[in-house]
């Protein structure tokens, strides 16, 4: 599923990606959470340690 999702989104513009994410969230389907989790993992793994710490602090403040 992970590879299929990344393949399907490959080449999306920022606007297309935003629309896909917004539509997924608006649908409130739990299966969308899996796809968002894949994107979250890709983003998180791409961060350097300093940016990752800032991201985690921001995320923590939302909880």
C-alpha positions in Angstrom: 0.0 0.0 0.0 2.8 2.4 0.9 4.5 2.0 -2.5 1.2 2.4 -4.3 0.4 5.6 -2.5 3.7 7.1 -3.2 3.5 6.1 -6.8 0.1 7.6 -7.2 1.2 10.9 -5.7 4.5 11.1 -7.5 4.7 14.3 -9.6 1.8 16.0 -7.8 2.2 19.8 -7.5 1.9 21.3 -4.1 -1.7 22.4 -4.9 -2.7 18.9 -6.0 -1.2 17.5 -2.9 -3.0 20.0 -0.7 -6.3 19.2 -2.5 -5.8 15.5 -2.0 -5.0 15.9 1.7 -7.9 18.3 2.3 -10.3 16.0 0.5 -9.1 13.0 2.5 -9.5 14.8 5.8 -12.9 16.2 4.9 -14.1 12.7 4.0 -13.5 11.5 7.6 -12.7 8.0 6.3 -10.4 6.1 8.5 -8.7 4.5 5.6 -7.4 8.0 4.6 -5.4 8.0 7.9 -3.2 5.2 6.5 -2.3 7.3 3.5 -1.7 10.4 5.6 0.5 8.2 7.9 2.7 7.3 4.9 3.1 10.9 4.0 3.8 11.8 7.7 6.5 9.1 7.8 8.1 10.3 4.6 8.2 13.9 5.8 9.4 13.0 9.3 12.2 10.8 8.0 13.3 13.7 5.7 13.9 16.1 8.6 17.3 16.8 10.0 17.5 16.4 13.8 17.1 20.2 14.6 14.0 20.5 12.3 12.7 17.3 13.7 12.9 18.6 17.2 11.1 21.8 16.2 8.4 19.7 14.5 7.9 17.5 17.5 7.6 20.6 19.8 4.9 22.0 17.5 3.1 18.7 17.3 3.3 18.3 21.1 1.8 21.7 21.6 -1.3 20.7 19.5 -2.1 17.8 21.9 
